[in-house]
Structures are given as structure tokens and as C-alpha cells.
């Protein structure tokens, strides 16, 4: 087995290097174009070869069945996020087969088997809580949405993840989401971590879509050039929106039956704008304690004002709920994509997995990051706001935490080398992106180090009322903050106190 796994590791490293190069170094583009969009991707590709799996290949767990407990997902699109360890046969589908190969790699490397138990839904962790409180060692790892995993951690039901880093887990490796994991610790305690095995993060990567044919008809400046040259700003997007609006039926009323500059779902715009401009509602101090950072934050308020300006004039942007009823048939994210696919808006936004809904779009479209507030240096990275991720939570009842550490590190490593290249290069880019520039931008947005989390929006003010107020009416943000300040600060203080007590 040792020889086989060594060969597999070498082979997969070659595959990863090839995939990274093919997705980020387009030989047919000029040198300036390649470096301007793909600086981060090129850097990661260059450093991949120095990272090796440190889990010893002589580890042998004698066929132990490593048991996952989670939910079956909310729909067909997301079920693979939770059920990926059940893929045990090849069927010719490249994504399916990548999961199978990854699973086989981990099983052979550690001599283990996988079992997935499902219970409840995305927000129901009752089975997890019940088993641990009964001291029932019936599973080794829980798969739940981030905020519910944190809730379990606050109830002292999660084995501290930082202990796993004393064994085999190495969060400095590129197969772990470094910025996400830094953001979700409290009091220097980490109870779950995000890694390359979390396809939820990749699949929900938010992006801005634009209708290329409409842009050409309007003689708009090349938007890829704007991204490359440091000029893709909020103002540039807004001016294009104004030019795209059109009263298609001539009734002098701009409504869901007309053409718009932008159709959107609120949270895709709001939090991507703040995060992509590297501002956050919640930050952390030198003790790794979160605090509400919005009060008096002029930069954040200016972002809110800019977003508000884009949306305030109902002639240029239309929210999902105001769209024609013929598009309001499915999930909100899918509905806005449907209107965009019909050629009724210049811009729209959605998660990466919903690009599949555009395969039948007759007009050509492109992919952009959400804009910056101000002009920037060419080659500057754009960030991806994490809408949600799966917390891989180790229960306090775990009988062999060292094995769990070995499994998670090997899963993250092999996912990064086997599954993620396929997911990014084929499932997302080649099948969904229709041009090389879009593929390059999507590659940048799905780099592990370019994902960002605003801790409080996830865990400390999950309703997001105060944050949304900053964007929906910045003039009232200060009063809204004051109204919610006590509630928010109590939630922050409680979270800190809870984690300080947990050993």
C-alpha cells in the first residue's frame, strides 16, 4: 500500500500543477493580461510543490469505519456537499469520479472505510446533541452548517480543533482556508476548520455576471480590461447600469417586464461589497475577541452609501421580489439567474453552482468580481464573501482524536489535489464560463486564500438587521446601531465568555 499511495500522491501533484497552469496561465493572452488577473492563482501554483502531506503513510487503522453524521442537503445541487463520502463507484461523470478517487485515496492511505449517517436538515443538529449527551460513540465527525456547529461548540459538545493541530492537521497548508479559519476562532480557540473538502464554499462562490452582447450593443468599455487595469469600481458599474436600462414595452413604466441595469438578491450584493473592499462589521482585537466595528467606521459607511445609491433609483436596479412573476418560480438565487438568462438585465449576481442554469442562455455572458470602491493597483486580488460553509465538527465523545486528525488532514490534502481542480476547472469553469477571461476570474475567486468571512454576520447577529440597514439606508444606520447596540454587544460578550470557560 505504501508504494501505491506514494505513486498516487506524485500523480495527483502533477495533475494539480497541470490544472492550476491550465486555468491561470492562458498562453494565447498577452503577458500583461495573464499577470493582471491571475497574480494570486499563479503564486499558489508556484508554491504548491513545496507542500507535502505530513501524515505518515505507514499509519494503518485496520479497516476502521470512519463515520460521518450530517444531513442530506437541501436539494440535488447541494446534496453532494454532505454526501460526498458515499461516492464509491465510477460512472464516467468527471466530478463523480473525482470524489470516488479522492475517497479511494484516503481509504487506501489510512486503511479505513467511510460511512455517512443522515439526520434532519440543514438547521437540525438534534441527533448530534443527543448522541454526545448520551455519551454515545456512534460517529466520528459531524457535518453541519457553520453557525450550528458553533452553537454546539458553545455547549461544549465539540472536540477543540486546535488539539488536532498538535497531531496531524496543519492549517498553514494551502488545502485549508486560512483566512476563513482565522476569522472564526474566538479567544484563540478553534472548534472546527474549513478546508478543501468543503465544496459548499466553492459552490456558493459569489460573482457578478454581465451580458456581453448587451454590453457590446451599448458600446461599453471592455469590463475585463477594467478589472485588469485597476478601474473596475462601483462608479464604473453604476454608470453602465444607467445606460442599460430600457423601457421595452413603451408604457413609460419601468417594471419587471423591462430591461434593467442590474437584477439582484440583497445579500449577494450587500456583503460582497463590504468584504471585497476589505471592510467588516465585526473585527477582532489582539486577544482574538470579536467586537462590533461598524460604529464610526466611515469607510464602511461610504460603502453602504455607494450601494444605496446604486439601488435607490428604481429605474436602474430591480430586486428579486419586484421581478416579473414568471421568474419567481424557484430559489431566489435561481430566479434572478432566470431573468438574466432571458436577456433582461446587464448585470446579475449568483453563486457558482447556479451558473449551470445559464447553459441554455442564447446570449453570451461573462463573469466579473464585485467592484472595488476606488481605483486600485493592477493585479490586486478580489475576495469572495463566504455565504456559508460546513463545519466539520469532531464530537467530544471521539475515541481516537489522533485518527480524526489524520483523516481530516488527508481529506483536505487529497480534496485539494483531486476534487477541487475538477470542480474549479471543469464543473465550474469549462462547463459554465464561456471565455478565458471569465475562467481566469473564477479561478481567482475560488483560490483558498481569497475567501473571507464576517464573523458577526455568521454567529453574533445572524439576522443581519443592523448590517442591512447600513446598505438599505445609511442615513439611519447610526440610529439603527444604537437601537441594536445592547443586543449585539451582549451577544458578543456572551460568546467570548463562553469560549473563555471552555478548556
N, C-alpha and C positions, 0 to 999 in steps of 0.2 A: 504493500500500500504506500510506503514511503516514497518509492521510485515513481509510482503513478501520480501521486499528489504533487511531487516536485515538478514533474513534466507538465501537469495541468497548470500549476502556478506560473511557470515560464510561458506557456502557451497563452494564458489569459492576459499576462502582462503585455505580450506582443499585440494581442487583439486590442487591448485598451489603448496602447500607444498609437496604433493604426487608426482607431476610431477617433481619438482626440485630434489627430492630424487631419483626417478627412473632414471633420466637422468644423475645424477652426483655421485651417491654412489652405485657402482656396487658391490653387495655382493659377487660375485664369484671371484673378484680380490683380490690380497693381499693388505694389508693396505698401503704399500708404493706406489703401483701403483695408488690407488684411490686418495691419497692426492697429489701426484706429478702432476697429470694432472688437478685435479678438485679443486684446492685450492680456486680460485675465486668463482666458482659456489657454493661450499659448504658454503662459507662465506655469500653469498647473501641469500641462502636458510635458514641459521640460523637466519638472521635478518629480514626476510620478515614479521614475525608475529608481529613485533613492529610497522609496518607501517599500518595505518588505513586511510580510506577515510574520509577526514575532511569536505567534502561537506555535509551540514545538510540534513538529509533525509526528513525533513519537507518542503523543497523547493518544490514549485508547480507552474509550468509555464503554467498551464491551457490548456494543449494540443497544445502549440505553435509549429509551424513547423520550426525547425532549418534547414536553407538552406545552402547547400554546393555548391560552384561553382568551377568546375575544368574541366579537360579533360578526355576522356575515356581511357587513356593509349595508349601505342604504339603497343601492341599486346595482345593476350589472356593471356600470362604469367603475364603481369603487370596490366591488367585492374582492378583486384581486389584491387590493391593499391589505386585506385581513386574511385572505385565504391563500396567499401565495405559497405557503409551505405544504399545501395539499397537491401541488403540481408534481405528479410523479410519473408522467408519460410524455413522450414527444408526439406532436401531431402535425408538425410542419409549419405551424404558426411561429414566427421568429421570436415573438415576445413570450409565448407559452414555453417554447423550447429553452429560452434563456433562463426562465425560472426553474425549469426542470434541471438544467445543467448546473445552476447555482446550488440547488438543493442537493444534487448528487455529489457535488464537490464537497460541501460541508459534511454530509453524511459519511463519505469515504475518508475525509481528512481526520475526523474525530471518532469515527466508528460509532455513529449514533443513528437513530431514526427520528422522524418527526411525526407529531400528532397534533391536530388542530381541533379544539373543542369550541363550539359556538354557543352563545347565550345572549338573549336580549337584543339590544340595538345599540346605536352609537352612544347613547347617553345613559345606558343602563349597566352599571358595574356591580349590580347586586350579587351576582354569582361570585365575583372576585372577593367582595367583602365577606360574604357568608362563609366561603371556604376558609379564609385566613382566620376569621374569628373563631371558627370551629377547629382551628389547628389542623386543617385537612390538607395534607401534602398531595393534592390532586393535579397540580400543574406547576410549571417552572417559569412561565413568563406570561404576563397579561398584555393584551393589545387593546388599548383604549384611547379615545381622543385625549389630547393633551390636558385640558382643564380638569377632566375627571381623574386622570392619573395623578395630577397634583392634589386633588381633593383626597384621594386615597393616601397619598404621602403625608398630608397634614393629619390624617387619622392614624399615623404610624403603622400603615399596612404595606409599606414598600421598603424593600431592602435598599439601603443607601447605595446609589450608583457609584459614588466616589470610592467605595470599598472595592468595586470591581476594577477600578483603575489601578489598584495596588496589586492586581493579579495580571490579567492579560489585556484588558481594554486599554487602548492608548488613544485618548481623544485628540492628540496632536496629529494623528494620521489623517490624510485627506478624505478618507471614507467616513469621517464623522463631520457633521455640520457644525463647524467650530463657532461661528457667530451665534447660531441658534442656541447652542449649549451654554455659551457664556451668558446669554440673556435670561435663561430660565432657571439659573441657580438662585437661591436665596440664602443669605447668611453663609455663603461659601459651601452650601450643601446642594447636591445634585441628586435627584431621585429617579430620573430617567434621562436618556440622552437620545438625540436624533442622529441617525446615521443613514448611510446609503441604502439600507434595506427599506427605508420609509418611502415608498412610492407615492404616498399621499402628498408629500411635499413637492415632488417633481410634477405630479399630475395636476396639481392645482396652481402651478406657477402662473401668476397673473401677467397679462400682457395686453398691449394696445394693438388693435387691428385697424388697418386702413384699406379703403377701396382704391386700388391702384388705377383702375380705369377712370373713376370719378376724379381722382387727383390729376390725371393727365388731361382730362377734358377741361378742368379748371385752371390748367397751366400752373399748378402749384410747384414750388421748389421741391427738388428731389429730397424726400424725407430721410433716406439713408445717408445722404450727404450731410444733412443737418446733424444727424447722430454722430457721424464721423468727425465733423468739423467743430464740435462743441457748441452748436447752435440749436439743439433740439430743446426748446424751452416751452414753458406754459404759454407764453405770449404767442409763440410761433404756432402752436396747436390751436389756440383760440382764434387767431386771425384766419386760419384755414377753415375752422368750423363755420365762421360767419359767411365765408364765400360759398360754402357747400349747401347752405340752407336754401330750399326752393319750395314754392307753393305749387305742387304738381297738378292739382286739380283745379286751380284757378279760382277757388272760392274765397280767397283773401283771408283764410283762417289757417294758421299753422297748427296742424294736429297730427294724429297718429297715421294719417293716410299720405302725409307729405314726406319730403326728403329733408334729412337733418344733418347737422354737423357732427353730432355725437349722440348715440343712444347707450344707456348705461344702467348698471346696478350700483347703488350707492357705495357699498363697502369696497368694491373693486377700485373705485376712484379715490375715495377719501384716504384710506390708509396707505395705499401705494404712493400717493403724492407726498405724504409726510415721511414715510420710510425711505423712499427713493431719493429724497432730499436730505436724508440722514438726520431727521428730527423725530423725536419720540415723545409721547405723552408721559411715559414713565421712564425714568432712568435709575441708575444705581450709584450709591456713594462708595467711598473707599472700603467700607465694611461689607460690601455686596448686599446692601439693604436697598430695596426699591423705594422710590419716592415719586410723588406726582410732580412732574417737571413742566407742566404747561403754564402755570401761573406766572405771568410776567415774561413769558418766552415770546419775544417779539418776532423771532424767526418763524416759529410755529404759527403764530397768528397771521403772519404775512402769507404763509402757505394756505391757511384757511381762507383768507380774503381772496386769494387768487382762484381757488377752487370755487368759492361762492360766486365770483364774477363770471366764471365760465358757465355756471348753471342758473344764475339768477334770471338772465334773459331767456324766457321760454321759447324764443324764436330759434335758438341755435342748438339746444340740447334737450333731449327728451328722456325722462326716467322710464324705467320698465313698466311701471303701473299705468303710465299715460299712453303707452303704445296702443296700436290698433288691436282690437280683441282677437283678431285672427292669429296674432303671435303669442297670446297669453295662454299657452296650452301645456306647458311643461314646467320644469325647474326654471327659476328666474334667470340663471346664467344661460340656459339653453334658449330661452325666449329672446334675449337681446341678440344672441348669435343668429337666430332665425330671421329677425328683421334686417340685420346686417347682410346676411346671405341673399336677401331679396334686393339688395342694391339700394336700400332706403336711407343709408347713413354713410358719411365719410369715415367716421371712426366708431369703433365699438370696443368693448373690453370683455375678457373672459379668461378662464383657466385653460391651461394647456390641453387637458383631456377633452375639452369641448371643441377643440379645433377639428376633431373628427366630424362634427356637424357641418363643416364647411366643404366637405369633399364634393358635394353636388353644386357648389356655388359656381355660376357661369362666369361671373366677372373675376378678374384676378385680384387677389388681396395680398397684403404684406403684413409683417409683424414688426412692431416697434416697442421699445420700453416706454414706460410712463415718463413724461418730460421732467427736466430739471427746472428749478425756479429761475436760475440765471445761467448765462453762458459759462462754459467750463473748458478745461484743458482737453484737447482731443485725446482719446484713449481712456478717458475716465470711465470707471465701471458704473453700471446701473444696477440697482438692487432689486430683489424680489421679496415683496411682503408675504410672509407665511400666513395663509388663511387658517391653517390648522395642520396638525401633524399627529401621528400616532405615538403615544408614549409606550415604549417597551418597558414594562414595569416588572421587576423581579419581586415576588412576594416575600414577606418576612418568614414564611414557612419553608423557604428553599432549603433543601437538604445538602446541596453541593454548590455553593456560590462560585467556587473556582471554575466548575464546569460551565456555569451560566456565563461567566466572564469569557471563557474560551469560545463558547458558541456565539455570543454576540459579536466579538471581535472578528471571528472567522466569517460570520454572516455579513457584517459590514464590509469587510475586505472583498469577499467574493461577489457581493452585490455591486460594489463599485466597479469591479473589473469585468463582470459577466452581464449583469442585468442592466445597469444604468446606461452603458454605451448603447445597448439595443434600444432601450426606452427613449433615450435622447435622440439618437441618430436615425432610428427607423420609425418607431411608433409615433414620435412627435415630429421630428424634422423632415424626414424624407417623405412620409405619408401626408403630412399636414402643411408644411411650409412649401411654397411654390417657387421660391427663388433662393439663391445662395446667400444674399444679404439677410433675409429673414432667418435662414438656418443659423447663420453666424450669431445673430442677435439672440435667438433662442438658446444657442449654446452658452452664451454669456449669462443669460438669465437663469440658467439651470446649473451653473457652477456651484459647488457645495459652499464655497466661501462667500457667495453673493446673496444668500438668503438671510433675511432679517426678521426679528420678532419684536413687537412692542409688548413687553411683559404684562403690563397692567390691563391692556385690552383683552388679553387672553384670560387672566386669572383674577385680577383685582377689581375690575369694573366691566365685567363681561357684557353688560347691557350696552356699553359704549355710548350711553346717552350724552355724557359730557363731551366726549371726543367728537361725536357727530355734530354737536352744536357749534363747535369751532368751525366746521365747514359749511353747515347749513345757514348759519347767521352769526358771523364772527363778532358783530356788534353786541350780541348778547352773551358772548362766551364768558366774559368775566363774571357777570351776574349768575350765569348757569354754574360756573365753577364754584362760586360762593355758596350757592344753594346745595350743591352736592359735595362740598369740600369735606364736611364732617364724616359723611358716609364713606367717601373714598379713603380718607386718611385712617379711619377706623379699620377698614378692610386691609390696608397696607400694614398697619401696626399689628393686627391680629396675625397676619401671615408671617411677619418677622418673628413675633413672639413664639408662635407655634414651632417654627423651624429652629429657633434657638433652643427649645426644650428637647427636641428630638436628637438623640445620640446617633 
